[in-house]
Amino acid sequence: MEETAPREKVLKSIREALAISADSPFVDSNFDFKLFKDSSEIPEICFANAFKNLGGKFVYCANEIEFCQNLKAIMQEYSLTELFCKDYELIGLLEKYDLNYITDDKKLDAADCSLTRCEYLISQTGTIMVTAENKPERRQYFTSPVHFVFAYTSQIIEDIFKALNGVKSKYNKIPQFISFISGPSRTADIEKTLVMGAHGPKKLFLFLIDDPA
């Protein structure tokens, strides 16, 4: 009884507080107010500028062949040899153009780069939206020093709200896992010194492919 008495007191206080209704302090709030100004630039340029401002590396590709050529060139430039990928559609591209890859989950920690797709590219913020429905090994987003993301121009969307509504409509549910990637991993928690790759990839590449249509 002695152990539960303090707990019961806390729960009683919470219940009493919840039973008392209070006026909202935000009655004059305008939830329709736009945080971002409408841009006159085309969505691709708007996203690219915001993405690069966050430290991401943007690569435009006219088609899938050019994507594979650029991917191979970047891997050679940065001396990357272990590309992890579990996306069957992307694996088909890699095999078609003779790009080596690994799929063994046990080797993910040793991979120096990884390749995934995404759901949307948010032009206002330069953010990449990924979900569990992309069916990657989730650690790909956080483990490899270099993260490559494959996307089409049709995946560019204006804001986060439209992106969330888009995945809900697409899958008739909210995916169990949703993440927003805004540039390479970074932190300035220690003595306000910026450290890249603190909790994930040090480099983030976005390959934007022009839609076949």
N, C-alpha and C positions, 0 to 999 in steps of 0.2 A: 504493500500500500504506500509505503514511503516513496518508492521509486515512481509510481504512477501519479501521485498527488500533484507534483509540479506540472506534469504533462497535461493533466486534466484542467488545471487552472489556466494554462496557456490556451487550450482548445476552447474553454468556456469564454475567455476574453475574445477570441477570434469570432466565435458564434455571435456574441453580443454585438461586436462591432459590425458584423455583416448584416445584422438585423436592423441597424439604423441606416435609413436612406439619407443620402446627402445630395445636394444640388451639384450639378456638374460645373467645375470651374472653367470649362472651355466652351461655354454656350455660344460664344461669338466666333468659334473656329470655322474656318472655311476649308473644308476638306477637298474641295474642287480646285483649290489654288495650285497652279503649276509651278513646281520647283525649278524647272528648266524652261528656258525660252525656246520657242519653236525655231528650228534652224532652217535656213534656206538652202543649205548644202544637201547634196544627195546622201542617202543613208550610209552608203559604203564609205564615203569620205568622212562623214561625221563619226562613224564608229572607229575608223582607222586613226583619226586624230586623238580621240579620247583614249583609245587602247594604247597608243604609243606614249601618251602623257603619263600613263600608269606604269610605264617601263616594259610593256610588251613589245614583241617584234612582229610586225605585220608583213605578210607576204601575199601579194595578189597573184593568182594563177588563172590564166585564161581557160584552162581545162585540166583534166585529171592527169594527162601526160606531163604537163608543166609542173603540176604539184609533185609528182614523183621525181622529176628532174631536180626541182628545188630542194626537196627533202634530202635526196642523195648528196647534193652539193653542200648543204648545211651540215650534214653529219660528217662529211669529210673535213669541212672547215674547222669544226669543233672537235675533231678526232673522236666521234661517237661511234661505237661499234655494236652495242647491245640495245636494239630497239624492241621494246615490249609492246605487244598489241594482241588483244583478244577479240576485237571487233571483226566479225566474219566479212562484212562488206569491205572494210579497209584491208583485211588480209588478202581478199581477192585482187585488190589493186596492187598491193605489194608483190604478190606472186606474178601478176601479169607483167610487171616491169622489173622483175628480178631484184627485188629489194629484200634482204635478209631480215628476219624477225624472230622473236621468241615468244612463246605462249605459256610456258611453265610458270605457274604462280610462285613456285619455290625459288625461281631465278629473278623475280621482280626486284628484290632488294639489291641485286647485283647489276641490274640494268642501268645504263647511264642516260637513257631517254625512253619516253613512252609516247604512244600515239592513240588518241581517242577522237570520237565525234562529240557533238554537243546538241543541245536543243535549240537555243536561240543566242543571237548576238545582240546585246542591248546598246543601241546607238547613242543614247543620251549619256551613258556612263562608261562605255567601252568595256562592258562586263560580259563574260561568257557564262551562260546558264547550262548546267549539266544536271541530269537526273538519273535515278536508278534504271529508268527505261532504256537508257543508252546501253545498258548491260556491259559495262566495263568491269574490270577488277577495280573496285573503288579506291584501293591504295594507289592506283596509277596517278591519281590527281595530286598525291602528296608525297610520294616516295622518290621518284626519279628526279635527278638533278635538272633534267631538261624535259619539258612537257610540250608536245606538239598537238595542236588541235586542228581538225579538219572540219570545214564548214562551207556551205554554199551561200551565195548572195541572198537567196530567198529566205534564209534563216535570220536575217537582220530585222529587228523589231524595235519600236520606238522606246518603250519603257518596261520596267519590271512588272507593272500591273498587267500589261498586255501579254507579257511572257507567261505569267502565272495562269491567266485565263486561257492562253494558248495550249499549255500542257494539260490543263484540266479538260478542255474540249477534245483534245487529241486522244487522251487515254480514258476519258469518262471517269476520271478520278484524279486526286492529287497524288503524285508519286511518293513513295515512302522516303525517298532520299532526293533532296534538291540542294544544289550548291551554286553559289555565284562566285566566279573566279575573276578577280579584279587585279590583273597583273601578276608578276612573280611574287613568291612568298617574301615577306619582309617584316621586320620589327624594329622599333626604336625604344623598347622598354628599358634597356640598360643604358643609363647615362645619356639618353636621347641620341645615341649613335645608331645610324641606320645600318642594319645588317640584312643582307639579302640571303634568301634561302634558309631562313630560320626554322620554318615549319613546313617547308615544301620546296618545289622547284626554284632554282636560282634564275632560270631562263624559261620564258613562256613564248612560244611561237604560235601564231594564228595563221593558217593557210586558208585564204578565202578564195574559193573556186567559183568562177562564173557558171551559173546554171546552164546545163546542156540546152535547155529550151531557148 
